[in-house]
Amino acid sequence: LVSVVTHLVDERRIGFLSLQEQIETNSASGKLVFHVFAALAEFERNLISERTKAGLEAARARGRLGGRKPKLQKKDIREIRALLKDGSIPVSDVARRYGVSRTTIYNHVGVVSVQNSRGD
């Protein structure tokens, strides 16, 4: 919003009047107040960003990682590979057994050379 208003005020010579905050950009003092508020807003946004980054870095230093936990553990992946190896159990049945989608199975196990469940 600040960049849009600044563009309109400076380049197109259009005035801005805020009825609620008593800011107007038609005078030098009004422009000054507007730019001071804009600078304070940018400063606050940068402070929030710095605090967020510092918090994430501190969490990583404590061994905490972001994101969701994986649906399948290494043990599960080994079991799934063993189940799919002989081709007697369809991928959809294995996915249902572990409570995940077929896509998740393929993403973790890869395309296993399994005979198609329809016998193709």
Steps between C-alpha positions, in 0.01 A plus 500: 500500500782737588674450166173553310422820688858623463487433125171688467619792713846542347461407135138574423464790742183356652430590862417250773271586789431257782198604699565266790872569560496865397771447238505700178776515242421834340731688737865449592415422862235247391752326274748492787248338736403249231863403435576476873208260546614302196855480636372385840283234336795374296720500812242295692466256210879453492510447879236229475694332219825510699331356810341223297832406337678508837232279653525246218880499526486449878253214455730338242792535743293309757440226245146597406415482133207665329236336289274209561615163619538234233211255469733206447802412712805316364369178653168544318676560169704180541181306577321650200787410268484143626122485451521634146801295395313186397212689339218307667366799694377804305648839588154630589462227767841581647414871502171430678678281757744784587239776480666688214429560133647299214693811399666506842601136454649574158676812630669310783560164339538606141357317205540140602512244225171349603263318270186696437222389736271439199747247362615713204 
